[in-house]
Amino acid sequence: METVYWSIIIILFIVAFVGLVYPILPSVLFLFAGFLLYGVFFTFDPFRWYFWLIQGLFIVLLFIADYIANLIGIKKYGGSKAGVWGSTIGILAGPFVIPFLGILIGPFIGAIAAELIFNKRNLSDSIKVGFGSVIGFISSVITKTIIQLVMIIIFFIVIL
């Protein structure tokens, strides 16, 4: 039965990483569920208050990193709040409209459309903002991957 329990926990961790490129999946909740299921299946004894505090701080850091990376990517290329919103909508809708590549094309098109429609920018400037949104998204995924890896490493250090 132990193999089944570990399989479930590992699958939750894997889904958490899939959630980095498919933002509709709340990756942080899958990580947290893996931690909790370890406690339910095995024991909560290794999880002291400082484990939960550190993991909670990393969860906050995940949300901040996601927002800041997207914001910096768009702002660096001259985008506005409309570009940020367009990019965010594109990130969520893109994978459903165009599987796999939609995760990059969605924020690009979303930022361009928002800048064209709401800020009346020319196409060239809007494309730069779209490019910035993709850079921001990729930066966010890299940063969040590192944070999630650290969270899992801490988990294994604590339980071993």
C-alpha positions as CSV (number, residue, x, y, z in Angstrom):
1,M,0.0,0.0,0.0
2,E,3.0,2.3,0.7
3,T,3.8,2.2,-3.1
4,V,0.3,3.4,-3.9
5,Y,0.5,6.3,-1.4
6,W,3.9,7.4,-2.7
7,S,2.5,7.2,-6.3
8,I,-0.3,9.5,-5.4
9,I,2.0,12.0,-3.7
10,I,4.5,11.9,-6.7
11,I,1.6,12.3,-9.2
12,L,0.4,15.4,-7.3
13,F,3.9,16.9,-7.4
14,I,4.1,16.2,-11.2
15,V,0.7,17.8,-11.7
16,A,2.0,20.8,-9.8
17,F,4.8,21.2,-12.4
18,V,2.3,20.7,-15.3
19,G,0.4,23.6,-13.7
20,L,3.3,25.9,-14.4
21,V,2.7,25.7,-18.1
22,Y,-1.1,25.2,-17.8
23,P,-2.0,27.9,-15.3
24,I,-5.6,26.7,-15.1
25,L,-4.2,24.0,-12.9
26,P,-3.5,25.5,-9.4
27,S,0.0,24.1,-9.0
28,V,0.5,25.3,-5.5
29,L,-2.6,23.4,-4.3
30,F,-1.2,20.2,-5.8
31,L,2.0,20.7,-3.9
32,F,0.2,21.4,-0.7
33,A,-2.1,18.4,-1.2
34,G,1.0,16.2,-1.6
35,F,2.3,17.5,1.7
36,L,-1.0,16.9,3.4
37,L,-1.5,13.4,2.0
38,Y,1.9,12.4,3.2
39,G,0.7,13.4,6.7
40,V,-2.5,11.5,6.3
41,F,-1.0,8.4,4.7
42,F,2.1,8.2,6.9
43,T,2.5,10.8,9.7
44,F,2.5,14.5,10.4
45,D,5.3,14.1,13.0
46,P,8.1,15.5,10.8
47,F,6.1,18.6,10.0
48,R,6.9,21.1,12.7
49,W,5.5,24.6,12.7
50,Y,8.6,26.0,10.9
51,F,8.0,23.6,7.9
52,W,4.5,25.0,7.4
53,L,5.8,28.6,7.9
54,I,8.5,28.1,5.3
55,Q,6.2,26.4,2.8
56,G,3.6,29.2,3.4
57,L,6.2,31.8,2.6
58,F,7.2,30.0,-0.5
59,I,3.5,29.9,-1.6
60,V,3.3,33.6,-1.2
61,L,6.6,33.9,-3.1
62,L,5.1,31.9,-5.9
63,F,2.1,34.2,-6.3
64,I,4.4,37.3,-6.1
65,A,6.9,35.9,-8.6
66,D,4.1,35.1,-11.1
67,Y,2.6,38.6,-10.9
68,I,5.9,40.5,-10.9
69,A,7.5,38.5,-13.8
70,N,4.5,39.2,-16.0
71,L,4.3,42.8,-15.0
72,I,8.0,43.5,-15.5
73,G,8.0,41.7,-18.9
74,I,5.1,43.8,-20.1
75,K,6.2,47.1,-18.5
76,K,9.7,46.8,-19.9
77,Y,8.4,46.7,-23.4
78,G,6.1,49.7,-22.8
79,G,2.9,47.9,-21.9
80,S,0.0,49.1,-19.7
81,K,-2.4,47.5,-17.2
82,A,-4.6,46.6,-20.2
83,G,-1.6,44.7,-21.6
84,V,-1.2,42.8,-18.3
85,W,-4.9,41.9,-18.3
86,G,-4.8,40.9,-21.9
87,S,-1.8,38.7,-21.3
88,T,-3.4,37.1,-18.3
89,I,-6.5,36.3,-20.2
90,G,-4.4,34.9,-23.1
91,I,-2.4,32.7,-20.7
92,L,-5.7,31.2,-19.4
93,A,-7.5,30.8,-22.7
94,G,-4.5,30.1,-25.0
95,P,-4.0,26.4,-24.1
96,F,-7.7,25.6,-24.8
97,V,-7.8,27.4,-28.1
98,I,-4.4,26.1,-29.4
99,P,-3.2,23.1,-27.4
100,F,0.5,23.2,-26.5
101,L,1.6,26.4,-28.4
102,G,-1.4,28.3,-27.0
103,I,0.5,28.8,-23.7
104,L,2.9,31.1,-25.6
105,I,0.6,32.4,-28.4
106,G,-2.2,33.2,-26.0
107,P,-0.5,35.9,-23.8
108,F,1.2,37.3,-26.9
109,I,-2.1,37.8,-28.7
110,G,-3.9,38.9,-25.6
111,A,-1.4,41.6,-24.8
112,I,-1.4,42.8,-28.4
113,A,-5.2,42.9,-28.6
114,A,-5.5,44.8,-25.3
115,E,-2.9,47.4,-26.3
116,L,-4.5,47.9,-29.7
117,I,-8.1,48.1,-28.4
118,F,-7.8,49.9,-25.1
119,N,-4.7,52.0,-25.5
120,K,-5.0,52.7,-29.3
121,R,-1.4,51.8,-29.8
122,N,0.1,51.1,-33.2
123,L,0.7,47.5,-34.2
124,S,4.5,47.7,-33.9
125,D,4.4,48.9,-30.3
126,S,1.6,46.4,-29.5
127,I,3.7,43.5,-30.8
128,K,6.6,44.6,-28.6
129,V,4.3,44.5,-25.6
130,G,3.1,41.0,-26.7
131,F,6.7,39.9,-26.9
132,G,7.3,41.3,-23.4
133,S,4.4,39.3,-22.1
134,V,5.9,36.0,-23.5
135,I,9.3,36.9,-21.9
136,G,7.5,37.6,-18.6
137,F,5.6,34.3,-18.8
138,I,8.7,32.3,-19.5
139,S,10.6,34.1,-16.7
140,S,7.7,33.3,-14.4
141,V,7.7,29.6,-15.3
142,I,11.5,29.4,-14.7
143,T,11.2,31.2,-11.3
144,K,8.3,29.2,-10.2
145,T,9.9,25.9,-11.2
146,I,12.9,26.7,-9.0
147,I,10.7,27.7,-6.1
148,Q,8.6,24.5,-6.4
149,L,11.7,22.4,-6.6
150,V,13.0,24.0,-3.4
151,M,9.7,23.3,-1.7
152,I,9.8,19.7,-2.6
153,I,13.5,19.4,-1.6
154,I,12.6,20.9,1.8
155,F,9.7,18.4,2.0
156,F,12.1,15.4,1.4
157,I,14.7,16.8,3.8
158,V,12.1,17.0,6.5
159,I,10.7,13.6,6.1
160,L,14.0,11.7,5.7
